[in-house]
C-alpha cells in the first residue's frame, strides 16, 4: 500500500493552476469546471495530478513492495513535473459509485481531500483513505451512531481529534469496502489497545492494514483490506 499527501496551495497562482489543469484528463477538467467554489476546483485538479503520480510510483516499485506501507508527503511541483499521461488510466464506477481502473482491475485506489490537503492511496487489495479536521468535531453524531466504547472514549477527553480519528477510520473502511461510511458507522468498531487502534466487526478482531497520520490539524486514516 502506498499513501501520498500533497496540498493545493501552489495552485492558488493562476499560471500554476492553468499548467496543472492542462495536464489532467478531460473528464477531470469537466468536473473541475462544474465546481462553483475555487477550493473545490483546486482539490479536483490536484486529485487528478496526485492519482497520476501515485500510479507512476506504483508501477516503478520493486516487486514485493506492495506488501509493505509506503508514505510520501510530496510537493505539488514534484507531482506536476512527474506527470505522465501513460498513467492516466481510464476510470469506471461500480453500482455503489466506487471508482476503479477499467483495464487495470489488479490495482486499487482511493482519494480524499479536506481544505487544502489532497491524499491518495493505492494498492493491490481494496483500499480506502480519508482526511478530516480543521473544524469542530461532531460528538453528538458519535453518541448517536458510534459504538458506546468509541463515543465514551471521545467524550472522555472532549476531543475533536479523537472524533476525527474514529471518523476517518470509519470513512476509510466504508470507502475500501465500497459501502460508504453511513452503512458502516455502527458495524465497524475501533478500540485503542496498548497504544494501537484495533478494528472489530461483530466482536471479531480484523486483520486489515491500518495506517494513521496526524498532519497539522488533520487526521489521516488509510486502510487496506
N, C-alpha and C positions, 0 to 999 in steps of 0.2 A: 504494500500500500504506500502510495506517495501523496503527500499533502503539500500544497502550495498556497502561499499567502502573499497578497500584494495590496496596494491601495490605488485609489482613483485620483489622488492628489494632483499629480502632474498633468492630468487631462483637463484640469481647470483652465490651462493655457489653450486657447482656441487652435493654435497651429499644431500643438501636440495632439489635441483631440482629433483634428482632421486627419492627421497621419495615422492615428490608431484606428479611426473609423474606416479609412481606406483599406485596411488590412483584414478586417473581419469579413466573414461570409455574408452574402447578400441577405439571407434570412435574418441574420442578427442585425444588419443595418436597418432593415424594415422594422424590426422590433424596437430598436433604439429610436427611430423616427416617430414611432407611435407614443413614446413616453412624453408626458407633459412636463414632468419635473426634471430639471437639469441633473439632479443627483441620480435619478433612475437611468438617465441616458448614459452617464459616466459608468455606472455599475454594469449596464448591459454591454457596453463596448469593452470594458475591462474584462468582464467574464469571458467574452469570446476570445480575447487575446490570451488569457490565462489558461483556458482549456487547450488551445493550440500548443502553448508552451508545455503543459502537462503531458500531452500526447507525445510530443517530441522527446521529453525526458523519459517517458515510459518506454519508448522504442529504443532509446540509447542505453538503457540499463543493462547491466551484466546479467546473464542467465542466473536465475535463482534469487535475485534481489527482490523480486516481488513478494517473497515470503517475509521480508523484514519491513520496518516502517522508516520511510524517508520523509524528512520535513525540511522545507525551504521557504524562508521569507525572502522574496525576490523583488527587486525594484522594477517598476513598470518599464523603464527604459531597456533593461535587460530582456524583458518579455517581448517588447517591440522588436528589438534587434534580432532575437532568435526566431521571429515569426517565419513559418514555412507553410505555404498553402497546402503542401502534401499532407499536413497533419490536421487539416480541417475536414475530418471525417463526417460523412453525411449522418444526420441525426433523425431518428423517428421517435414516436411516443407510443407507449402501451396504453391499454384501456384506462389505467389509473392516471395517465398523464406523465408517467415517469419516462424521461428521455433515455435513449440508448443509441449506440452506434449501429446503424443499419447493416453494414458489411463487416463489422468487427465485434461480433457478439461476445468474443472472449475477453473484451476489455470493458470494465465498468467505471462509471464516473459520476460525480455529483458536484454541484456548485452551490454556494451560498454567498450572500453579501449583507452587510449591515453598515449604514452610513458610508464611510469612505473605504471600508475593507471589503475585499473580494477574496474568497477562498475556494479551492478546488481540491478534490480527492480523486484518485484514480487507482484501480487495482484489478486483479484477476478474479475477484469474487465481488458480489454485490456490496456497494459502499454507500455511505451517507455522511453528510457533513453539515454543520450549522455553526454560525457565529452570531452572537447576540450580545447586547449590552448598550451602554451609553444612554440608558433610560431607566426608569423605575421598574422594578420587578412587580409581578402580579401575585402577591401572596394569597389573595382571595381565590385566584384560579387554582393555585396549588392545594388549598384547603378543599376545594370542590372536586377536583379531578385527579390529583396525585394520590398515591398510596399514603396512608396515615404516617408511616415511618418517614417518608420523604417530606411531607408537609411539616411534621414535627421538627425534623432536622433543620428545615429552612427557618421556621419561626423561632427556634431555639436561639438563633443569633440575629433574628430580624434582618436577614442578609439578602440583599438583592443579588449578590454574587452567587450565593448558594442556589437561589431560584434559577438564575440563568445557567448555572452548571447543570442542574437537573433538566431544565427545559431543553437545552441544546443537545443533551444526550438522548432525550426522547425524540426530538426532532430528527436527529441523525439516524436513529433507528427506524423511524417512520419513513424516512426517505430511502434508506437502504432496502427496506422490505417492499417499498412501493405503496404501502397502505396510507401513508400520510400521518402526521402527528395526531390528529383528532381521533384516529382509530386505535392508537396505541397508548394514549395517555395513561389509562388505568390498567394496561396489560403488561407493560414493561416496568419493572421497579428497580431503582438504583439505590444501593446501600453502600455507605462508606465503611470499609472494613480494613483495619490495620493500615490506614493511610491511602488505600486504593479503592476506587469505585468498582463495585461488583454488580452485575446485571442478573435479575431474576425474572422468570416468567412462570407464573403459577407455582411459585416457591422453589422452582428448579433453577440452579445456577447456570448461566450461559457462558460459553467459552469464546464468543467472538472477540475480535480485537477492538479495544477501546483506546483512543488517544485523546488526551485533554491538554489544552494550552490556554494560558492566560496572556492576552495581548492587550496592553494598555488597560482600558476599562472593559474589555470584551472577553467573553469566554468562547473558546472554540472547542467543539467536540466532533470527532470523526469515528466512524465505526466500519469495520469490515466483517461481514457475516461469515 
